[in-house]
Amino acid sequence: MTRTDPVPSAAPAPIPSALAPAALRPLPLGQLRPSGWLRDRLRLQADGLAGHLDEFWPDVAESAWIGGTAEGWERGPYWLDGVVSLAFLLDDPALIAKVTRWIEHILEHQGDDGWLGPRGGDPSAQHHAEYGDLDVWPRMIVLKALLQYEDATADPRVLPAALRFARLLDALLDRWPLHEWGRSRWADLVWVLHELHDRTGEDWLLALADTARRQGYDWFSWAQDLPYREKVPDATLRRFQERAGGVWMNDDFLATHGPNVAMGLKSMPVWWRRTGDDDHRALFAGMIEQLDAHHGQANGLFSCDEHLAGRHPSQGSETCAVVEYLFSLEVALEAWGYAEPVAGRLERLALNALPASVSPDEWAHQYVQQANQVIAHVTEDRVYTNNGPDANVFGLQPHFGCCTANRHQGWPKYVSRLWMRSADAGLIALSYAPCTIDTAVAGAGVQVEVAGDHPFRDEVRITVRADGPAEFPLRLRVPGWADAPDLVVDGGPAEAMTAGTLHELRRDWAGEHTLVLRLPAPVRATRRYHDAVAVERGPLVFALAVGEDWRQVGGEPPHADWEVRPTTPWNYALEFDPDEPGTAVHVEHLPVGTRPFAPDGAPVRLHVRGRRVAGWELEHGAAAAPPPSPVRPAGPLEDLVLLPYGCTNLRVTELPWSTVEDARRDGEVTP
């Protein structure tokens, strides 16, 4: 599968002339707004790095995209892609003014030929000197930001500007095909072009999208038979380079890079809209299954630090991969509609890996997070594939600044798709985090209020109000993890629901109606690397929280760089039966505050018991692999507390275990 130049992959079979309609559509930006703890979370973003990068970080504050002299590639566009939706979800005048300034500059400085953004680039690129290195990739991101802005404001300049650039690109790609990042990330370009087609009806956009697909990397073959099943170390990357005639950015390099893999996942739903080929659904599911099997982590992500790195729970996962995986899942839901494996994975990533990638105050982030992250420090002796010594410290731009800018899209895009509109003009609930909706359905004004502090509580209360007759289907996702879920409508009898399905209510919603969903979440244990276990409850993964000592190692507050060193032991084995974990786990609920994703704010805790494991220590600057379970117990039985993964900064998520019988056989006294 190695390719060293932008030669197009094999042409696909003949495709229909029309674009298949998307099954689901997000509500126009601003009609759904977060509330409760979720609004507090987005407010933290606005008050942290997301809302202030443009004030002090040169790559945004002085970006060439707004006429400055700093980086004019992807970082400014990345920041804009997240902050546009953040600003309108919060209805924050200051943030809206910031993104409007950017949008205004980009639109007002569009070239007469349609080019968007800075010109220039590599002076040696004489064959297209006018457009620098002709890197389409950052313009894909800008187009996404522009479409979000148009969605929120209906600015009449946006769609014509995007079409002018697409016309120029249509002429340029014949002479200078997609290459490097643009080649591996072609699905994002095609998604944008399809969105433009949906909004404008311009059929020539489909031919341009077809060209981008032909020039793009073949993620379909990748998904059919994963070619990279082991950790990809530096030596392998060098072999890729040699095999590619010395080209560093070769196809193998790009196809093992974590964010590229996460973005490549959307190729199947994006291209399905063009072909209607249902084999793409199987390829999509198979790609996730293979990533889980060979590189999967307990948080729902795959290892990539920054290339695919196997299942060891101390291998890192890049923050850019978290947010790009989320967006690919969201694109799949839009194209195909509800599927529990997709909706469940989306929620798992959003409520675990996403909050864990950043400090509780949203002023520092990690380049890579680890499932078993017992220390976050600068070290030359490291377990990573090819990341630098500071890759897992919390800071402004540890290792590399892409995630500094890109991570901000995660929460806003997830929030804007909690509920979506179905093709038959209904509403569908995909996740029950607190929010409010103010929209129009079936000719009536409809308001929806979601309360209940999901995922930290098992009950969800939904109030639906319509100011006139409004008959439409309302579909409620019943999560696959729910145990004996039921629904009460307007105080009536409880109606059983089936886990892993959509529950449909079709009626006239005039007036006010109250829906109470009960979604009991049992404690589960899933087998992981070396037969260790990860403990889960509902969509939340739990981890043994490790005591923290934060030490400033660079920068200046509030956006300083921090090491986090352990102050408590971490090398424990749980004492319970993995097949019946509920009998050994006590669930404690605490109030849901403004910072639920913090060690001292965790609204739900699991109390378990365990023993220290002798000989399980650090290796290459990280926790060694868990010893194979069942382990030989060592030390006295202790009370342990597991917190939701996203509430921890240091943690052990994949834990070895032993049973009471194991302890007795080894002569331990079990109280």
N, C-alpha and C positions, 0 to 999 in steps of 0.2 A: 504493500500500500504506500510505498514511498514515492513521492513525486517532488522534484526539485525545481520545477518551473511552473508557471501558471497555465499549463496545457489543460484545457477543459476535460473534465471527467466524461465518461461515456454518456451520450445523449439518452435521455429517458424516452420511454415509449410515447407515442402520440398522445396528446392531452386535449381535454375539452376546450372549447373556445371561451367558456364562461368560468367564473370563479364561484366555487361552492359557497353558499352563505354560511357565516359563522353561526354556531348553535346558540351561543351566549354572547351578550354584549355588556360591558361595564356601563353603569349609569353615567350620564354626563358628569364630568368632574365638578364636584361641588354639591351634587344632589345627595350624595352619601357623605356623612361626616362622622368621624370617630367621637366617642363619648367615654366617660369613665376613665378607667386605667389606660385605655388605648389612646384617648386624646392626650392624657398626661405623657404617654410615651412619645407621641409626635411632638408635643410641646418641648420635651427634653431635646429632641433633635433640633428644633428651631432655636433653642437657647444654647445649644452646644455647637459642635463643629459644623453641622449642616448649615446653620443659620449665620455663621460667622467666618467661614473659610474665605469668602470674598473680601474680607476686611484686612487679612494679614498674610494669607498663604499666597506667595507670588504666582503660583501656577493657576490660581483662580483670580486673585486680586489684580494681577497684571497680565492676564492672559492675552495672547495675540488675537484671540477670538473677539476681544472687545477693544482692540487697538493698542494693547500693551506690548511689552518686549519679552515677556516670559513665554512658557511653553504654549504652543499653538496646535497641539495634537489632540489627545483624548481627555485631558484632565478637566478642563473647563466644561466641555460638553457632558462629561460624566456627572459633574456637580449639578449642572443645569437639569439633566434628565431626572434627577431625584428631587430637586428643590422646587421645580415647577408644580408638581403634584402636591408636595408638602405644603406649599404656600396656599393653594386653593382649598385643600382639605381642611386646613386650619382657619381659612379666611383671614389670614394674617396680613394686614396692610403693608407692614414693613417688608416682609418676604415677597409679597406680590410686586412691590416696587422694585426690589432687587432683580427678580427674574424678568420683569418688564423691561428694565434697562438693558439686559442682555439680549432679549428678543428684539427690541428696537434696533440695537446696533447691528445684529446679524441681518435683519431684514433690510435696513437702510444701506448697508454696505455690500449687499449682494451684487456681484458683478453683472455687467450688461449681458454677458454670455450665460448667466445663471449660476456661476460658481458661488458656493457658500464658504465663507471663512477665509483664513489667511492664504495668501499665495506665496510663492517662493518655495523654499525647502532646500534640498540637496543641489548645490550649484553644478554638480557633475551630471545631473540628470538632464542632459541637453535635449534628449528626444521629446521631452514634454516640459521644458523649463518653465513655461507659463503657469503650470499647475504644481510646481515643486515635484514631489515624489508621487503625485497623483494618488494619494492615500484616501480611498473612499471611506475607510473604516470610521474615523471620527465624525464624518458627515452623516453616517447612519445614525449615530447617537443624537446629533443635532436635530435630525428629522423627527426622531421620536419625541424630543422635547418640544419641537414646534407643534406637532400634532396634539400633544397634551395641552399646550397653551391655547390652541384653536378650540379644543374641546371645551375648555373652561370659559373662554372669552368670546368665541365666534368672530375673532379678528379676521376681517375679510382679506387681509394681505397674506395670510399664512399659506393657504392652499395654492394660490398662484405662484408664490415663491418656491414652494416645494416642487410644483410641476415644472417650473423653469429649470431647476437644478436637475430634475429627472430627465428632461429633454437633453440637456447637455451631457449627462451621464450616458444616455442612450447612444450618443455619437462617440463618446470617448472610449467606452468599453470594447468596441470593436477593434480599436488600435492598441489599447493598453488594458488587457484583461485584469480582473481582480487578482491580487497577489498577497502573500503573507497574511496579515491579520484580516484583511478584507476577504480573502479567499476562504479562510477557515470560518469566518463569521457571516457568510453570505445569507444565512437564514434571517438575520436581523434586517438586512436590506430588503429581502423579499417580503418580510412581514410589513415593513413600512410601505412598500409599493402596493401591496394588497390593501392596506388601510387607506392609502390615497385613492385607490380604485373604488373602494367602498364609498368614499365621501364625494368623489367627483364623477364616477362613471366613465373615466377615460380608459378605453380599452387598450390603447397602445402601451399602457403601463404593464399589462400582463406579458407582452412580448419582452419588455425590458427585464421583468422579473425572471422570465425563462432564461434570458441570457445570463443573469447573475447565477441562477441555479447551475447552468452548464459549466460556468467558470469556477464554481465553488468546489470545495473539498467534498469527497464522497462519504458523508456521514451515514448513508444508508448501508453501504458495505460494512462500515465500522460497526454499526448497530447489529447487523446480521451475525457477525462473528468477531467479537472483540479481539483485536490483534495485540493488545497490551495487557497481559494478565498478571504480570509481576511488577514489583516496584521498579521504576525507571530511574536508575542512578546516573550520576555524572558520566560514568564510563559509557553507558548506553547512549546518552545524548551525544557524546563525541563520536560514537560509531554511526549514529544517524547522520552526523555532519560529514563524516568521511564518505559515507555511502551516497550522500547528496552532492559530492564533488566540492566539498568545502562550504556549502551554503548552510549557514547556521539556522535561519528561519525556514527549515525544510518541512515537508508535510508531516513527517514523524514527530518532529519537535512540536509542531503546532497541534497535532492531534493527540498529544499526551498532556498538553497544558490544561490545567484544571478548569479555568474559566471558559476556554474554548470548548471543552467537552460539555460543560453545562449549557453553553449556548448552542452547541450542535444538536442537543436534544430536541430543540424546537424545530429542527429541520423537518421532522416527520409531520407534525400537525400543520406547519406552514405549507408544506408541499402538498399535503392532502387536500387543502382548499383548491389547489390547482388541478389535481388529478382525480380526486374522489376515490383513490385506491385505498381500500381498507386494510391492505397489508401494512400500511404505515402505522396503524394502531398497534399491530403486533410487534413491529420493529421498535416502536417507542417503548412499549412495555418490556421488550427483550433487552433494550439498551439499559434500562434502569435495573433490571434483574442481574445483568452481567456486571454492572458497576457495583451493585450490592455484594455479589458473590466474590468478586476479586479485590475490591477496594472499599467496600462499604464500612461506614462508621455508625455508631449507635445513635448519633444525632440525626440520622436520615441522609447525611451527606456522603461523599466519597472522599478518600484522601487525595490530596493534591498539594504538595509543598515543594515546588509548585507544579510538579508533574505527578501523574498517577503513581501511588506509592504503597499499594497493598493494604491489608486489613489491620496491621498493627495499630492499636489505639493511641499510640504516641506519635504516629505520623500526623502531620498537620493538614489542615484544609484551608485554602485561601479564602479570605472574606469575599473577594470578587466572585468566586465560584458559588458562594451562598446566595447572593442576590441574583446572579444570572440563572441559577437552577430554579429559583423561585419564579422568575419571569418566564422561563420556558414552560414550567408547569401551568402558569396562568394562561399562556398562549394555547396550550393544549386544551384547557377547559373551555376557552372561548371557541376554539374550532369545533371540538367534538361534543361539548356539553359535559354533564356530570359523569364522572367515573370515580368510584370510591378510592381506588388506589392512587389516583392523581390528586383528588381533593385531600385525602389523608396525608399524602406525602407533603403537599403544600403546607398544610397546617403544622405538621411535624417540624419542618424546616423553619417556618416562620416563628414558632413558639419555643424553639430550642437553639438551633445553630445561629439564628439571626441575632437575638439578644446577647448570646455568649460572645459574639465577636467584638464587643465594645465595652468600655467601662460603664458602670451604672449611671454616670453623669453625662454620657455621650460626648466627652471631650477627648477621649483616647480610644484607639482601636488596635487590634492585632492584625498583622498581615496573615498569620495562620493561627487557628485555634486547634486544640487537641482534645480528643475525647478523654484521655487520661492526661490531664495537664496539671502536674503537681508542682511545677515551677515555671515561671515566665521570666527568662533572664537572657542576658547577652552571653553567648558562649561560642567558642570556636569548635568545641566538640559537640556536634549536633547530629540528630537523627534524620534531619530533613534530606530530601533528594538533592536540591541545589539552592536552597534559600540561605540568606546570610545569617550572621550571628545574632542579629537583633529581631529576627522574623516574628517571634511570639511575645515580645514585650508589648506593653500598651503604650501607644504614643501617637504623635501627629502623622508621621509617615514612616513607620518601621519598614525596613528593607526596601520598599519601593512605593511610590505615591499613588499608584492606580486605585488601591482600595480606599485611600484617603478621600478620594472624590466619588468613587463609584458606589460605595456601600449605602449611600443615602437613598437610593431608589427602593431598597428592600421593604421598609415599613409602608411608605405611601402607596406603592403599587399593590401590596397585599391588602391594605385597607380599602382601596378603591374597588376591589373585587370580592369583598366579603359577600355581597349580594350582587347578582347580575340580572339582566333582563333576558328572558328566553325568546326564541324565535316566534312563539305564539302569543307574544305580548304579556307574558306572565312574569312573575318575580321568582327568583330562586335564591335560597340562602345556602351558602357554601361553608361559612364559618360563623360562629356566634359571638365573636368578640363584640363588646358594647359599641353601638353606633346608632345613628338616626338617619332616616331617609325622608326626603321631601321631593316627590316626583309626581308625574301624571301617568295614570294607567286607565285604559278604557274610557277616556274622556273625563275622568274625575281626578281631582287632587288627592293624592294618597300620601299619608305619612306613616312611617314605621319606626318604632322605637324598640331597640334590643337591649335588654338589661339582664343582669344575673352574674356578671364577672366571669364568664367563660374565658379561659379553660380552668380556672381555679375553683370553680364550683360546678356542681352537677346539674343544676336547674337553670333553664333559660326562660325568660319571660319576654314575649313579643307582643306589643300592642300595635294593632293596625287600625288606622282611621282613614275613612274616605268621605269626602264632602258631598257625595252624591252617589247615584247608582254606579257600581263599578264591579262588573263580573269578570273575573280573570283567575287563572290558576296561580296559586302560591305553593311553591314546592320547597320542602324542608329537607335538607340533608340529614340523614340519620347515620352518624359516624359508625364505622365498622367496629370500633372498640366498645360501643355502648352495650351494656348488659341489661336486657329486659327494658328497653326504652318505652316510654309512653307519652301521650299527648292529651292535654285537657284543653278544650275549646270553650270559652265563655262559661267556665265553671261547671261544665257538664261532666259526664262520666269519662274516666281515663280510657283512652283508646291505645291499644298496643301498636307499636311500630316495629319494623324489621330493620335491624342493624345492617348497615352497608347499602341502603337503598334511599330513594327519594320518596318522601311521603307527600302526596298531593292533596291540597284542599282547593276545590273549585266551587266558588259561591259568589254571591253579591256581597261585597265588602262595605257597603254603605253603613255609615255610623262608626262605632268603635267596637273592636273585638280584641279579646285577650287570649293568647295562646301560651300555655305553659308546657315546655318540653322538659321531661325528666330523662337525663342521659347518665345513668349510673356508670361509673368508671372503675372497674375492678383493677386491682394491682396485678401486673403480669411481669414475668421474667423471661427475657429472650436470650437464647444462647449466642455467644459472640466468639471472638478470637480465643483460642486455647480453651474453649468451652467455658469461658467466663460468662457472666450474666450482666445484662443491663435491665434495670428495674424501671417499669413504666406504669403510668396511670393516666388513662385517657390519651390525649395527644402529647402529654408531657413525659419526657425522659428524666429520670432522677439520677443524681450523682452524689457521692460522698463529698461533702464540702470540706475543704482543707483551709485551716487558718491562714491568714494573709498578712504579710508585712510589705507595704508598698514603699519602694525606695526610688526617689527621683534620680535618673541617670542622664538626663539631657533636657534641652528645651527650657521653657519657662511656663509656669502655670498661667491660665488653666489648661493650655495645650502642651503640657510637658510630656516627657518620655519616662515610663516607669517600669522597673522590674517589680515582680511580685514573688516573694519568697515564702515558703511554707513555714508556719509556726506550730503546726500540729502534725502528728504522724499521719501517713496516708496509706501505708501498705497493709490493708485489712482484707480479710476474707469474710463474707457474710456467712452466718450460720443459719441456713434454712434449706428447705427442699425447693429447688427451682421449679418443680412441677406444681407446687402448691404454695406460692409465695405469700398469698393473702393471710395464711394462718400465722405467719411470723412477722407481719408488718402492721404497725399501728399508724393510721392516718390522722394527722392533726391539721385542723384548719385555723388560720389566723386572719385578722382583717386584711382586706385588699386595700393597700395604700396607693400613694402616687408613684411609688417606684417598686412595683412588685418584682421586677427582674433585678434584684440586688440581694446579697446574702442576708442582710438584716431586714429585708422587706418581703421575703418569700411568704406567700399567703397559704401555702400547703407544704407540709413536711412529712416525711415518712420516718418512723422510728423503727430501727432494726437492731440486731445484735450481731457481733462479729468478733474475730480475734486477729491479732497481728500475724503477719506471715514472715517468718524469718528468711532472710536472704533476698527478699524482693526489694530492690534498690534502684538508684539512678543508673542509667546506661546511656552514654552519648548525650548527656545533658538533658535527659528526659526519663520518665518512668520506664523501666524495662518491661518487656511483655509480661502480662499476668502469668503466673505459674499455672500449668494445666490443672483444671479442676476435675474431681474434688481434691482440694489441697490437704496437706497434713496440718492440722491446727497447731498454733503456737501461742502461748500466752493466755492470760485470763480472758474470759468473756466480757465484752464491753458493750455499753449502749452507744449506738451510732445514729446519726441523723443524716438522712438523704434529702437534698433540696432539688427543686427543678433545675435541670441543666442550665437553662438560661439565667438562673439566679446566681450562678457560681463564676468565680474568676479562676480559682484553683479547684481541681476536682479529680475524682476517679470515677469514671462512668462504667467501665467494663471491669467488674470485680470478680475475683475468684470466689469460690464458695466451698463450704463443707456442711454436712448434715450433723445433727445431734449424734447420730449413730457413729459417724466418723470420729467425733470428739471422744466418745466413750471407748471406742476401740483403741484409741491412742492414749488412753489413760487420763484424759482430761475430766475434771469434775464440772458438770454443766448445772449451774444453779437452776 
